[in-house]
Amino acid sequence: MEDVPGVVSETTAVRVSDGASGVVFDAALEAASSVPVVTVGSPGISALEPLVLATHDGHTAFYADCTPEQARGVVEALEDGELPEGEDRGVEHDSETKTLPVPADGPLAVGERHVLERVGWVDPTSVADYESFAFERATGDAEAEISNLGLLGRGRGDGATDVPVAEAWQTARESEGDPVVVVNANEADERNQTDEILLEGAPADVLDGALAVAEFVGADDVVVYCNEEDVLAQRRLQETIQSLGEMADHELPTLPQVVTGPDRYIAGEPTMALESLEGADRLEARLRPPSPAKHGLYGRPTVVHTPRTLAQVRQAIRSPERFDAADSDPGTRLVTIGGDVEDRATVELPTGGSLADAREAVEFAGSGAVKMAVVGGQFGGLTRSLDLAPSAPALAGADLGTDGVVELFGESQCAVATAGSRAAFAKSENCGRCVPCREGSKQLTDLLRDVYDGEYKSGKLAELTRVMETSSTCSFGRDAARTVATAMDEFETEFEAHAEGRCPSGACRSEKP
């Protein structure tokens, strides 16, 4: 049987999502003689994996948590011309569909699937199914339309986080030197699976968006900056780039190259990503201004975008009708839900929807009810409610992070301890360049320790977090104070109780040291 690239057009096919191990895929492939079997990326719902999709005559059956033996049985049944029994969910669809058919209920039905539409359905490394590319439509009219939409950058690693991306493009184009596009895919936060899902499941979509931006700014170079630990993403990127290079009917503006960086949280900050790409022994944040778009990689005008942003750019070029120009944050937001849950999930939410919808994709495993959520990743904000839109303005207005992570915690999670552990991380992991972050994180940790010693200096803590938020050089220091500030706002009584020697959640020692 020959390998079938891209979307499997046959009426009968098997798609397997089992990550880097490939054990289930290997078992399915061994059992196949005429049925096409293709490996696909994770659809984002860990509870379903390994997931096998069996398609036959316009019907796709879902087999969740599939074992190698079960995968063989699925293939053998299809070899006999029928679907096996025992499917978790079934979906009727057009036999030529090129996007994942979504069940009517269950975790895959949460939110929307626009940016994620191909993830879990296509061969990640193939471009054979592309009828047209966004970079081929990257004209002045397309850029003007994106500018009118006001599309915002997504993720802490983006050079235009939560601000219009078109402004950075214009700066890069007008600045002296040859522009370069950097795909900052080094998230280095295990809580956040959003970029990983895209790179492993639809790298061609990300690269298409990057090539479109290269057309907009006139860049001859596109660099994909990956975490050195993300081996599967690197491999699929390299194979996809090879597929792009072998295309005969499409003229690429440039061929992207993949470079790896350290598995360190600070290495994902946009300017420290540039430091890493330049081979710096010590990573330090760069002063702004100038922005990377004006003076970036080796002094060249540099547009830095995350995979999430570039996937949105691609969608905006191909399907602008999905974006509301009147929206302050048009498009969708990818969110990974973790914390006290049985299995993590990554979903795509409309920015005008509700962040609370993300809870439907996971099973809460914490003690009692959900006590609080940390929204925004490593330095997210604490909140008691998720009843707000997942848009950048709404999250910022609630003093929550926009990095695409929601962590749910039960009654046994201590708000003071949560704030303390993240302040300690900031103290040990900051780059050391600026005083507000370097010294502020030390003082922040010390003041939180004082709470356990009976001294809750709320005024000093509030002033320190304000200084860090307004004076730090980069987002690391500005965001590092958020967890403490929101913990004080939402759980003031817990700080007071700890100063009295009590931990209401029972997570900390009951007596003062």
MIGUKOL-247904 format. One record per residue (C-alpha): chain; y, z, x. Coordinates in nm, 3 decimals, decimal comma. Each point is the difference from the previous one (the first is absolute). Example, Ala and Ser with C-alpha at 12.3 -4.5 7.8 and 13.67 -1.06 7.14 Angstrom:
BEGIN
R|c|py|pz|px
R|A|-0,450|0,780|1,230;
R|A|0,344|-0,066|0,137;
END
This chain:
BEGIN
R|c|py|pz|px
R|A|0,000|0,000|0,000;
R|A|0,343|-0,092|0,134;
R|A|0,286|0,251|0,008;
R|A|0,242|-0,057|-0,285;
R|A|0,364|0,057|0,103;
R|A|0,282|0,123|-0,218;
R|A|-0,042|0,017|-0,374;
R|A|-0,360|-0,071|-0,095;
R|A|0,029|-0,285|-0,247;
R|A|-0,364|0,002|-0,108;
R|A|-0,082|0,151|-0,340;
R|A|-0,238|0,241|0,173;
R|A|0,107|0,213|0,298;
R|A|-0,008|0,350|0,146;
R|A|0,297|0,180|0,155;
R|A|-0,051|0,314|0,204;
R|A|0,259|0,260|0,098;
R|A|-0,140|0,253|0,245;
R|A|0,258|0,016|0,278;
R|A|-0,079|-0,011|0,369;
R|A|-0,364|0,110|-0,034;
R|A|-0,114|-0,318|-0,175;
R|A|-0,337|0,157|-0,078;
R|A|-0,002|-0,097|-0,366;
R|A|0,131|-0,349|0,078;
R|A|-0,275|-0,054|0,258;
R|A|-0,264|0,106|-0,252;
R|A|0,138|-0,235|-0,265;
R|A|0,022|-0,288|0,246;
R|A|-0,360|0,050|0,112;
R|A|-0,120|-0,026|-0,361;
R|A|0,196|-0,319|-0,072;
R|A|-0,135|-0,351|0,034;
R|A|0,221|-0,200|-0,237;
R|A|0,246|0,255|-0,143;
R|A|0,328|0,013|0,198;
R|A|0,072|0,350|0,140;
R|A|0,345|0,079|0,137;
R|A|0,154|0,318|0,143;
R|A|0,330|0,102|-0,156;
R|A|0,260|0,270|0,052;
R|A|0,014|0,334|-0,175;
R|A|0,157|-0,022|-0,347;
R|A|0,157|0,338|0,075;
R|A|-0,224|0,236|-0,198;
R|A|-0,211|0,202|0,244;
R|A|-0,214|0,151|-0,277;
R|A|-0,144|-0,345|-0,077;
R|A|-0,103|-0,089|0,353;
R|A|-0,217|-0,153|0,125;
R|A|0,081|-0,237|-0,286;
R|A|-0,198|-0,313|-0,084;
R|A|0,135|-0,263|-0,239;
R|A|-0,256|-0,239|-0,145;
R|A|0,141|-0,309|-0,170;
R|A|-0,205|-0,225|-0,226;
R|A|0,126|-0,258|-0,251;
R|A|0,347|0,148|-0,045;
R|A|-0,114|0,363|-0,009;
R|A|0,043|0,248|0,285;
R|A|-0,199|0,321|0,008;
R|A|0,114|0,299|0,208;
R|A|-0,256|0,209|0,189;
R|A|0,172|0,311|0,137;
R|A|-0,127|0,221|0,283;
R|A|-0,257|-0,268|0,068;
R|A|-0,284|0,059|0,245;
R|A|-0,152|-0,272|0,219;
R|A|-0,311|0,004|-0,218;
R|A|0,205|-0,044|-0,317;
R|A|0,196|-0,284|0,161;
R|A|-0,325|-0,180|0,078;
R|A|-0,104|0,041|-0,363;
R|A|0,328|-0,148|-0,122;
R|A|-0,041|-0,306|0,222;
R|A|-0,366|-0,046|-0,089;
R|A|0,083|0,009|-0,372;
R|A|0,271|-0,261|0,048;
R|A|-0,244|-0,214|0,197;
R|A|-0,210|0,001|-0,320;
R|A|0,304|-0,110|-0,201;
R|A|0,098|0,326|-0,172;
R|A|0,209|0,312|0,049;
R|A|-0,196|0,321|0,062;
R|A|0,029|0,297|-0,234;
R|A|0,195|0,311|0,083;
R|A|0,352|-0,135|0,052;
R|A|0,283|0,256|-0,013;
R|A|0,248|-0,237|-0,163;
R|A|0,002|-0,365|-0,089;
R|A|0,289|-0,244|-0,026;
R|A|0,009|-0,343|-0,162;
R|A|0,231|-0,245|0,176;
R|A|0,071|-0,361|0,088;
R|A|-0,268|-0,126|0,238;
R|A|0,269|-0,133|0,235;
R|A|0,202|0,322|0,020;
R|A|0,152|0,073|0,340;
R|A|0,097|0,360|-0,064;
R|A|-0,199|0,316|-0,061;
R|A|-0,101|0,026|-0,368;
R|A|0,097|0,350|-0,106;
R|A|-0,203|0,211|-0,246;
R|A|0,176|0,120|-0,314;
R|A|-0,037|0,364|0,102;
R|A|-0,083|0,211|0,302;
R|A|0,191|0,045|0,327;
R|A|0,034|-0,373|0,070;
R|A|0,194|-0,034|-0,325;
R|A|0,273|0,242|0,115;
R|A|0,337|-0,165|0,059;
R|A|0,023|-0,370|0,080;
R|A|-0,155|-0,232|0,255;
R|A|0,256|-0,251|0,122;
R|A|0,023|0,069|0,373;
R|A|-0,363|0,116|-0,018;
R|A|-0,120|-0,286|-0,220;
R|A|-0,217|-0,167|0,269;
R|A|-0,120|0,322|0,163;
R|A|-0,368|0,063|-0,072;
R|A|-0,060|-0,358|-0,116;
R|A|0,054|-0,242|0,289;
R|A|-0,135|-0,030|0,351;
R|A|0,280|0,180|0,188;
R|A|-0,015|-0,229|0,303;
R|A|0,006|-0,335|-0,178;
R|A|0,297|-0,209|-0,112;
R|A|-0,213|-0,273|-0,159;
R|A|0,093|0,106|-0,354;
R|A|0,377|-0,023|0,053;
R|A|0,149|-0,282|-0,205;
R|A|0,344|0,065|0,150;
R|A|0,163|0,249|0,231;
R|A|0,315|0,201|-0,051;
R|A|0,129|-0,101|0,343;
R|A|0,003|-0,362|-0,116;
R|A|0,238|0,100|-0,280;
R|A|0,221|0,212|0,227;
R|A|0,315|-0,204|-0,054;
R|A|0,358|0,110|-0,036;
R|A|-0,046|0,004|-0,377;
R|A|-0,295|0,237|0,030;
R|A|0,193|0,233|0,229;
R|A|0,296|-0,002|-0,237;
R|A|-0,231|0,090|-0,287;
R|A|-0,150|0,292|0,192;
R|A|0,351|0,111|0,091;
R|A|0,097|-0,009|-0,366;
R|A|-0,310|0,199|-0,089;
R|A|0,101|0,272|0,243;
R|A|-0,353|0,046|0,135;
R|A|-0,021|0,325|0,201;
R|A|-0,203|0,074|0,313;
R|A|-0,304|0,222|-0,051;
R|A|-0,145|0,274|0,221;
R|A|0,140|0,218|0,278;
R|A|-0,090|-0,264|0,259;
R|A|0,225|-0,263|-0,150;
R|A|0,328|-0,087|0,166;
R|A|0,156|-0,028|-0,346;
R|A|-0,162|0,296|-0,176;
R|A|0,133|0,027|-0,355;
R|A|0,288|-0,241|0,067;
R|A|0,021|-0,375|-0,075;
R|A|-0,209|-0,199|0,248;
R|A|0,228|-0,303|-0,019;
R|A|0,274|0,194|0,182;
R|A|-0,221|0,038|0,307;
R|A|-0,092|-0,369|-0,012;
R|A|0,365|-0,101|-0,003;
R|A|0,081|0,231|0,291;
R|A|-0,290|-0,136|0,206;
R|A|0,098|-0,358|-0,070;
R|A|0,364|0,055|0,091;
R|A|-0,061|0,211|0,315;
R|A|-0,015|-0,143|0,351;
R|A|-0,346|-0,084|0,131;
R|A|-0,331|-0,132|-0,129;
R|A|-0,120|0,201|-0,304;
R|A|-0,349|0,151|-0,019;
R|A|-0,193|0,141|-0,295;
R|A|-0,205|0,317|0,050;
R|A|-0,263|0,103|-0,255;
R|A|-0,010|0,377|0,042;
R|A|-0,353|0,084|-0,109;
R|A|-0,034|0,321|0,203;
R|A|0,020|0,255|-0,282;
R|A|-0,184|0,272|0,199;
R|A|-0,019|0,231|-0,302;
R|A|-0,351|0,036|-0,136;
R|A|0,142|0,100|-0,337;
R|A|0,139|-0,350|-0,050;
R|A|-0,245|-0,286|-0,059;
R|A|0,245|-0,251|-0,147;
R|A|0,052|-0,224|0,302;
R|A|-0,362|0,040|0,105;
R|A|-0,120|-0,127|-0,338;
R|A|0,218|-0,311|0,036;
R|A|-0,092|-0,074|0,362;
R|A|-0,372|0,039|-0,058;
R|A|-0,011|-0,167|-0,341;
R|A|0,267|-0,272|0,004;
R|A|0,143|-0,044|0,352;
R|A|0,090|-0,363|-0,078;
R|A|0,241|0,123|-0,269;
R|A|0,177|0,223|0,253;
R|A|0,012|-0,273|0,264;
R|A|0,126|-0,251|-0,258;
R|A|0,287|0,237|-0,081;
R|A|0,075|0,047|0,371;
R|A|0,006|-0,374|0,060;
R|A|0,235|-0,041|-0,295;
R|A|0,240|0,254|0,151;
R|A|-0,029|-0,186|0,333;
R|A|0,115|-0,313|-0,183;
R|A|0,292|0,186|-0,158;
R|A|0,132|0,137|0,331;
R|A|-0,103|-0,289|0,226;
R|A|-0,248|0,207|0,204;
R|A|-0,246|-0,166|0,236;
R|A|-0,203|0,318|0,049;
R|A|-0,189|0,225|-0,241;
R|A|-0,162|0,314|0,141;
R|A|-0,242|0,216|-0,200;
R|A|0,009|0,357|0,133;
R|A|-0,321|0,188|-0,091;
R|A|-0,137|0,346|0,058;
R|A|-0,254|-0,012|0,283;
R|A|-0,248|0,189|-0,220;
R|A|0,009|-0,255|-0,285;
R|A|-0,275|-0,219|0,144;
R|A|-0,103|-0,168|-0,326;
R|A|0,359|-0,097|-0,083;
R|A|0,048|-0,142|0,349;
R|A|-0,317|-0,206|-0,023;
R|A|0,084|-0,142|-0,341;
R|A|0,355|-0,080|0,109;
R|A|-0,124|-0,185|0,307;
R|A|-0,253|-0,199|-0,202;
R|A|0,262|-0,084|-0,263;
R|A|0,246|-0,116|0,266;
R|A|-0,275|-0,223|0,139;
R|A|-0,053|-0,145|-0,348;
R|A|0,374|-0,064|-0,029;
R|A|0,002|-0,174|0,337;
R|A|-0,281|-0,230|-0,107;
R|A|0,180|-0,126|-0,310;
R|A|0,070|-0,371|0,010;
R|A|0,203|-0,042|-0,318;
R|A|0,260|0,272|0,062;
R|A|0,254|0,022|0,281;
R|A|0,052|0,361|0,110;
R|A|0,343|0,110|0,123;
R|A|-0,182|0,206|0,265;
R|A|-0,341|0,161|0,059;
R|A|0,010|0,382|-0,025;
R|A|-0,135|0,220|0,276;
R|A|-0,158|0,345|-0,036;
R|A|0,099|0,292|0,225;
R|A|-0,124|0,359|-0,025;
R|A|0,182|0,329|0,042;
R|A|-0,095|0,369|0,024;
R|A|-0,144|0,200|-0,287;
R|A|0,305|0,226|-0,021;
R|A|0,216|0,066|-0,302;
R|A|0,325|-0,064|0,186;
R|A|-0,129|-0,339|0,118;
R|A|0,049|-0,133|-0,353;
R|A|0,377|0,068|-0,006;
R|A|0,162|-0,346|0,026;
R|A|0,191|0,047|0,325;
R|A|-0,282|0,195|0,164;
R|A|-0,231|-0,284|-0,103;
R|A|0,226|-0,229|0,203;
R|A|-0,015|0,244|0,292;
R|A|-0,379|-0,013|-0,018;
R|A|-0,003|-0,380|-0,012;
R|A|0,217|-0,006|0,311;
R|A|-0,252|0,219|0,182;
R|A|0,207|0,319|0,023;
R|A|-0,190|0,298|0,143;
R|A|0,200|0,239|-0,218;
R|A|0,086|-0,086|-0,358;
R|A|0,352|0,092|-0,105;
R|A|0,202|-0,102|-0,302;
R|A|0,284|-0,240|0,065;
R|A|0,354|0,068|-0,107;
R|A|0,139|-0,187|-0,298;
R|A|0,222|-0,198|0,000;
R|A|-0,091|-0,253|0,109;
R|A|-0,285|-0,061|-0,238;
R|A|-0,320|-0,172|0,120;
R|A|0,112|-0,305|-0,197;
R|A|0,290|-0,032|0,244;
R|A|-0,155|0,136|0,322;
R|A|-0,374|0,059|-0,018;
R|A|-0,309|-0,108|0,193;
R|A|0,110|-0,072|0,359;
R|A|0,355|-0,022|-0,127;
R|A|-0,079|-0,278|-0,248;
R|A|0,099|0,009|-0,368;
R|A|-0,308|0,151|-0,163;
R|A|-0,103|0,025|-0,363;
R|A|-0,251|0,285|-0,044;
R|A|-0,199|0,012|-0,324;
R|A|-0,315|0,180|-0,112;
R|A|-0,295|-0,188|-0,153;
R|A|0,104|0,141|-0,340;
R|A|0,344|-0,156|0,027;
R|A|-0,132|-0,336|0,115;
R|A|-0,252|-0,013|-0,285;
R|A|0,292|0,059|-0,238;
R|A|0,199|-0,278|0,171;
R|A|-0,291|-0,238|-0,053;
R|A|-0,022|0,092|-0,368;
R|A|0,376|-0,037|-0,046;
R|A|-0,014|-0,354|0,141;
R|A|-0,309|-0,107|-0,195;
R|A|0,062|0,185|-0,329;
R|A|0,365|0,105|-0,032;
R|A|-0,050|0,041|-0,376;
R|A|-0,194|0,318|0,077;
R|A|0,316|0,157|0,143;
R|A|0,287|0,131|-0,210;
R|A|0,330|-0,076|0,173;
R|A|0,167|0,274|-0,206;
R|A|-0,237|0,260|0,145;
R|A|0,135|0,218|0,280;
R|A|-0,342|-0,027|0,167;
R|A|-0,169|-0,319|-0,121;
R|A|-0,370|-0,061|0,044;
R|A|-0,277|0,257|0,029;
R|A|-0,085|0,292|0,227;
R|A|-0,338|0,072|0,160;
R|A|-0,100|0,366|-0,016;
R|A|-0,294|0,185|0,155;
R|A|-0,108|0,310|-0,193;
R|A|-0,165|0,277|0,202;
R|A|0,003|0,376|0,053;
R|A|-0,239|0,208|-0,211;
R|A|-0,183|-0,299|-0,149;
R|A|-0,362|-0,111|0,005;
R|A|0,086|-0,337|0,155;
R|A|0,329|-0,162|0,097;
R|A|0,131|-0,305|-0,178;
R|A|0,270|-0,258|0,064;
R|A|0,167|-0,153|-0,304;
R|A|0,293|-0,230|-0,071;
R|A|0,262|0,134|-0,239;
R|A|0,297|-0,178|-0,158;
R|A|0,322|0,155|0,125;
R|A|0,113|0,046|-0,359;
R|A|-0,317|0,188|-0,095;
R|A|-0,107|0,358|0,064;
R|A|-0,138|0,157|0,314;
R|A|-0,215|0,220|-0,222;
R|A|-0,216|-0,303|-0,082;
R|A|-0,145|0,020|0,352;
R|A|-0,194|0,313|-0,100;
R|A|-0,223|-0,211|-0,223;
R|A|-0,152|-0,167|0,306;
R|A|-0,142|0,322|0,147;
R|A|-0,203|0,301|-0,101;
R|A|0,180|0,325|0,081;
R|A|-0,218|0,242|0,195;
R|A|0,243|0,285|0,062;
R|A|-0,019|0,351|-0,137;
R|A|0,146|0,035|-0,349;
R|A|0,268|-0,241|-0,111;
R|A|0,218|-0,212|0,227;
R|A|0,252|0,245|0,138;
R|A|0,212|-0,243|0,200;
R|A|0,013|-0,342|0,156;
R|A|0,133|-0,108|0,337;
R|A|0,159|-0,342|-0,042;
R|A|0,084|-0,207|0,307;
R|A|-0,268|0,058|0,264;
R|A|0,019|0,225|0,305;
R|A|0,354|0,110|-0,082;
R|A|-0,012|-0,044|-0,374;
R|A|0,179|0,216|-0,252;
R|A|-0,163|0,266|-0,218;
R|A|0,021|-0,038|-0,376;
R|A|-0,160|0,154|-0,306;
R|A|0,026|-0,321|-0,203;
R|A|-0,083|-0,365|0,056;
R|A|0,183|-0,109|-0,312;
R|A|0,239|-0,236|0,177;
R|A|0,011|-0,365|0,096;
R|A|-0,158|-0,101|0,335;
R|A|0,318|-0,189|0,095;
R|A|0,201|0,079|0,311;
R|A|0,312|0,116|-0,192;
R|A|-0,201|0,227|-0,230;
R|A|-0,199|0,156|0,283;
R|A|0,306|0,046|0,220;
R|A|0,186|0,156|-0,293;
R|A|-0,280|0,256|-0,029;
R|A|0,008|0,059|0,379;
R|A|-0,350|-0,144|0,033;
R|A|-0,127|-0,250|0,257;
R|A|-0,059|-0,369|-0,065;
R|A|-0,276|-0,053|0,255;
R|A|-0,268|-0,068|-0,259;
R|A|-0,205|0,322|0,000;
R|A|-0,061|0,255|-0,275;
R|A|-0,201|0,312|0,086;
R|A|-0,120|0,220|-0,284;
R|A|-0,064|0,370|0,063;
R|A|-0,146|0,280|-0,211;
R|A|0,084|0,367|-0,045;
R|A|-0,157|0,101|0,331;
R|A|0,250|-0,206|0,200;
R|A|0,292|0,204|0,135;
R|A|0,342|-0,167|-0,010;
R|A|0,128|0,210|0,291;
R|A|-0,302|-0,081|0,216;
R|A|0,030|-0,369|-0,088;
R|A|0,363|-0,003|0,109;
R|A|-0,087|0,196|0,314;
R|A|-0,281|-0,227|0,115;
R|A|0,215|-0,311|-0,037;
R|A|0,293|0,163|0,179;
R|A|-0,239|0,090|0,284;
R|A|-0,112|-0,365|0,013;
R|A|0,362|-0,108|0,035;
R|A|0,050|0,252|0,279;
R|A|-0,297|-0,125|0,200;
R|A|0,018|-0,374|-0,071;
R|A|0,371|-0,091|0,012;
R|A|0,113|-0,235|0,276;
R|A|0,250|0,252|0,139;
R|A|0,296|-0,233|0,023;
R|A|0,248|0,155|-0,242;
R|A|0,100|0,365|-0,026;
R|A|-0,003|0,031|-0,383;
R|A|-0,367|-0,099|-0,013;
R|A|-0,125|0,148|0,328;
R|A|0,171|0,338|-0,031;
R|A|0,023|-0,003|-0,378;
R|A|-0,377|-0,027|-0,044;
R|A|-0,046|0,297|0,236;
R|A|0,249|0,210|-0,193;
R|A|-0,151|-0,113|-0,329;
R|A|-0,344|0,120|0,110;
R|A|0,140|0,331|0,127;
R|A|0,191|0,068|-0,323;
R|A|-0,314|-0,065|-0,204;
R|A|-0,194|0,241|0,221;
R|A|0,271|0,257|-0,067;
R|A|-0,086|-0,023|-0,369;
R|A|-0,341|0,146|0,082;
R|A|0,177|0,273|0,196;
R|A|0,198|0,102|-0,305;
R|A|0,320|-0,199|0,057;
R|A|0,070|-0,287|-0,236;
R|A|0,327|-0,148|0,127;
R|A|0,048|-0,254|-0,276;
R|A|0,359|-0,080|0,098;
R|A|-0,090|-0,079|0,361;
R|A|-0,300|-0,208|-0,108;
R|A|0,209|-0,198|-0,245;
R|A|0,272|-0,069|0,256;
R|A|-0,250|-0,098|0,268;
R|A|-0,178|-0,248|-0,227;
R|A|0,339|-0,148|-0,094;
R|A|0,094|-0,050|0,367;
R|A|-0,334|-0,159|0,082;
R|A|0,019|-0,234|-0,299;
R|A|0,352|-0,119|0,082;
R|A|0,007|0,001|0,382;
R|A|-0,341|-0,107|0,136;
R|A|-0,019|-0,333|0,180;
R|A|-0,297|-0,139|-0,191;
R|A|-0,194|0,055|-0,319;
R|A|-0,244|0,240|0,169;
R|A|0,263|0,274|0,029;
R|A|0,174|-0,086|-0,325;
R|A|-0,326|0,013|-0,196;
R|A|-0,152|0,297|0,183;
R|A|0,231|0,241|-0,183;
R|A|-0,090|-0,135|-0,345;
R|A|-0,322|0,197|-0,048;
R|A|0,169|0,333|0,073;
R|A|0,309|-0,076|-0,206;
R|A|-0,199|-0,103|-0,309;
R|A|-0,246|0,288|0,041;
R|A|0,294|0,242|-0,011;
R|A|0,145|-0,172|-0,306;
R|A|-0,326|-0,013|-0,195;
R|A|-0,176|0,317|0,120;
R|A|0,278|0,249|0,082;
R|A|-0,202|0,290|-0,142;
R|A|-0,290|-0,075|0,236;
R|A|0,231|0,032|0,302;
R|A|0,130|0,330|-0,134;
R|A|-0,355|0,121|-0,061;
R|A|-0,106|-0,085|0,355;
R|A|0,297|0,196|0,133;
R|A|-0,140|0,293|-0,197;
R|A|-0,344|-0,050|0,155;
R|A|-0,166|-0,183|-0,290;
R|A|-0,135|-0,354|-0,034;
R|A|-0,021|-0,087|-0,372;
R|A|-0,256|-0,273|0,068;
R|A|-0,219|0,227|0,213;
R|A|-0,007|-0,253|0,281;
R|A|0,190|0,211|0,254;
R|A|-0,068|0,352|0,124;
R|A|0,102|0,259|-0,253;
R|A|0,176|0,234|0,239;
R|A|0,295|-0,059|0,227;
R|A|-0,095|-0,016|0,373;
END
